[in-house]
Amino acid sequence: MKTLHLAIILTILIFGIVLVVIMIMLQENPQEVLSAKSPILPQNVTMDYYANMTSQITLKPLQIQTVPVQIYASQDKPLHVKLGLTVPNKESIFIATGNGNIPFGIFAMLSKNEISLPATSENDTTVRDTVQLTVFAYPFTSGTYKISVLLYKDTGEANSRYLTIKVD
């Protein structure tokens, strides 16, 4: 009976070690996905909306932090944008598929995934809305990670801001 218990414990231990090694390898060597420019988006688009937020935060493992993301836009035009989270330089993949790719060891979530605002009689660009970005670092996580907060329209028009997350 002791041999069976030892075999089970050894199997679980080996499986755990293999799993950790695989996760580390995937984190250090993420699989590349080919990205393509949106066929819908013309090259001469003027962006009249953007996000503004801090560019870097520091977390400890198991710590949660909320980052306000201010959405700036022209007041004289209605605004309808979707929001998403992914890794930098994978925004076009997120727009095409809706699948975000957050680095392993980090959990991130936006308080809204869509913003719709009417036009007003004012003619300047100002903060039209604020969204909360909640970031959490999993236990045994350390290092520097980047995520992209993406604002995009159904036409393929998009812009993003990057957040660097230091976990130590």
Secondary structure, 3 states (H helix, E strand, C coil): CHHHHHHHHHHHHHHHHHHHHHHHHHHHCCCCCCCCCCCCCCCCCCCCEEEECCCEEEECCCCEEEEEEEEEEECCCCEEEEEEEECCCCHHHHHHHCCCCCCCCEEEEECCCEEEECCCCCCCEEEEEEEEEEEEECCCCCEEEEEEEEEECCCCCEEEEEEEEEEC
